[in-house]
Amino acid sequence: MVLQNYIRGRDNNFNLIRLFAATLVIFSHSYVLAGRVGQEPLAELFGMDSSHVAVHIFFVISGFLLTASLSERKNLLGYAEARFLRIFPGLFVAVLFSVLVIGGAFTTLALPDYYARREVWEFIGINSTLILDKVQLRYALPGVFPNNPSVI
């Protein structure tokens, strides 16, 4: 049997591996948010913190799944359309929820002031595009979690 036969359908253990990787990210970020940067115990074991290990796990899984998706479609345009529809609607909803609901709930600014800030609306536009150099310019919302020891 070829590897492609093992990854068909939903019974392929990728969700379990994703859960493990997501747990590694939360574990690693908990040290940063607690102000204990560089003190994560797994960093010494792997030579990198566990969030970097998790990112590599996510890339490997994505490689398998994206290759399977392209192989199924055998059409680059259909593949690109499927990727777009898989990523951007969910990304847009997640960004809107983060800004309008989470940001609005946790900002230290008065709500009218928060929603009136240009940075709030720029955050939505920039972070909904995945243009990396622009995303890096707008990674924080005004007054949201201002006392975190680090903004990742």
Order of alpha helices (4+ residues) and beta strands (2+ residues): alpha-alpha-alpha-alpha-alpha-alpha-alpha-alpha
